[in-house]
Amino acid sequence: MPVHALGRNTFGDPANKDNLMPVEEAEALLNEWVPNERLRLHMKQVAAVMKAWAIEKENADEHTARKWELAGLLHDADWEKYPDDHCRIIIEELERRNIDPDVIHCIASHGPKHFGVEPQNNMDKMIYAFDELSGFVHAAALVRPTRYEGMDVKSVLKKLKSPAFAAQVSREEINDAIARINTPLEEIIQFVIDHQKDIQ
């Protein structure tokens, strides 16, 4: 049984389809719930990568790209304040705010091993892939004198093979996430490097 099992697979009300909160409102929620700057940065990086992927790889329109961005921005919103109820609290909050069920399901499925919710569509699968890899790539950048500048995929792959580096990042989950999509790990890493390097 997953530690943070949500005990359900459906989220939100279908009547709320396409309801999104403005990015400013989402960032206000983030600032209120997440005092930790590093965690806030992680969520902003995942949001940027998700939005870029939706536009560049899924040919998403602006509204759909915002769904992807919002899921990325809020996926860990309750992790710091409510670690024992991670995911459940933010899901309930978004349901209260009548947010699009696709966004809520995406957040619920960003760690199937933890929450017991399987990724279903491309948005779900990509947040699962990007979540761990975004954090890992950032950790790899922080130990380089030039940070992201000149960073290559090969050096990230080498660090992935070293269990001692960023040991909290689950290689098993990265492999599981990559196995669910039609894009090689190398390409995903390059995409993450390119699209989160300028996020402050």
WOTA-V93189 format. One record per residue. N is the residue number from 1. RES is the residue in three letters. OMEGA is omega in whole degrees, -180 to 180 (NA if undefined). NEAR is the number of other C-alpha atoms within 8 Angstrom. Layout:
N,RES,OMEGA,NEAR
N,RES,OMEGA,NEAR
This chain:
1,MET,179,4
2,PRO,-176,8
3,VAL,-177,6
4,HIS,-176,11
5,ALA,-178,10
6,LEU,175,9
7,GLY,176,5
8,ARG,-179,6
9,ASN,178,7
10,THR,-173,5
11,PHE,177,10
12,GLY,-178,12
13,ASP,179,10
14,PRO,179,7
15,ALA,-179,4
16,ASN,-179,11
17,LYS,179,10
18,ASP,173,7
19,ASN,177,8
20,LEU,173,9
21,MET,176,7
22,PRO,-179,6
23,VAL,-180,7
24,GLU,180,6
25,GLU,179,8
26,ALA,179,12
27,GLU,176,9
28,ALA,177,8
29,LEU,180,8
30,LEU,-178,11
31,ASN,-180,9
32,GLU,-173,7
33,TRP,-171,10
34,VAL,179,13
35,PRO,-175,7
36,ASN,-176,7
37,GLU,-179,7
38,ARG,179,6
39,LEU,177,8
40,ARG,179,12
41,LEU,179,10
42,HIS,-177,10
43,MET,177,13
44,LYS,178,11
45,GLN,178,11
46,VAL,179,16
47,ALA,-178,14
48,ALA,-179,13
49,VAL,178,14
50,MET,-179,15
51,LYS,-179,12
52,ALA,180,11
53,TRP,-180,9
54,ALA,-177,13
55,ILE,-171,12
56,GLU,-174,8
57,LYS,-177,8
58,GLU,-177,7
59,ASN,-176,7
60,ALA,172,11
61,ASP,-174,7
62,GLU,-178,7
63,HIS,180,8
64,THR,179,9
65,ALA,178,14
66,ARG,175,10
67,LYS,-180,11
68,TRP,-179,14
69,GLU,-178,14
70,LEU,178,13
71,ALA,179,14
72,GLY,-176,15
73,LEU,-173,14
74,LEU,-170,12
75,HIS,180,12
76,ASP,-171,10
77,ALA,-177,12
78,ASP,-171,14
79,TRP,-177,10
80,GLU,-176,10
81,LYS,-174,7
82,TYR,-174,9
83,PRO,-179,8
84,ASP,-179,5
85,ASP,-177,10
86,HIS,180,12
87,CYS,-178,15
88,ARG,-176,8
89,ILE,-180,10
90,ILE,178,12
91,ILE,180,12
92,GLU,178,8
93,GLU,-179,8
94,LEU,175,11
95,GLU,178,13
96,ARG,-178,7
97,ARG,177,6
98,ASN,-179,10
99,ILE,179,16
100,ASP,-180,14
101,PRO,179,13
102,ASP,180,8
103,VAL,-177,12
104,ILE,179,15
105,HIS,179,12
106,CYS,179,13
107,ILE,-179,15
108,ALA,-175,12
109,SER,-176,14
110,HIS,175,13
111,GLY,-174,10
112,PRO,-180,10
113,LYS,-177,7
114,HIS,-171,9
115,PHE,178,14
116,GLY,179,14
117,VAL,-177,13
118,GLU,173,6
119,PRO,-177,11
120,GLN,-176,6
121,ASN,-177,6
122,ASN,180,6
123,MET,178,8
124,ASP,-176,14
125,LYS,-178,14
126,MET,178,11
127,ILE,177,15
128,TYR,180,13
129,ALA,-175,11
130,PHE,-174,13
131,ASP,-178,10
132,GLU,-176,12
133,LEU,178,11
134,SER,179,13
135,GLY,-178,10
136,PHE,180,10
137,VAL,180,12
138,HIS,177,8
139,ALA,179,9
140,ALA,179,10
141,ALA,-176,11
142,LEU,-179,8
143,VAL,179,7
144,ARG,180,8
145,PRO,-179,5
146,THR,-179,7
147,ARG,-176,9
148,TYR,-176,9
149,GLU,179,5
150,GLY,-178,5
151,MET,179,9
152,ASP,-176,7
153,VAL,-176,9
154,LYS,-179,6
155,SER,178,8
156,VAL,179,11
157,LEU,180,9
158,LYS,179,8
159,LYS,178,10
160,LEU,-179,9
161,LYS,179,6
162,SER,-174,7
163,PRO,-177,8
164,ALA,-177,5
165,PHE,-179,7
166,ALA,-173,8
167,ALA,-179,7
168,GLN,180,4
169,VAL,-175,8
170,SER,175,8
171,ARG,-180,7
172,GLU,-180,6
173,GLU,177,8
174,ILE,-180,11
175,ASN,180,8
176,ASP,-179,8
177,ALA,-178,12
178,ILE,179,12
179,ALA,-177,7
180,ARG,-176,7
181,ILE,-177,8
182,ASN,-177,6
183,THR,-179,7
184,PRO,179,7
185,LEU,-178,7
186,GLU,-178,8
187,GLU,179,8
188,ILE,179,10
189,ILE,179,12
190,GLN,180,10
191,PHE,179,9
192,VAL,180,14
193,ILE,-175,11
194,ASP,-170,7
195,HIS,178,10
196,GLN,-174,12
197,LYS,-177,8
198,ASP,-178,5
199,ILE,-179,8
200,GLN,NA,3
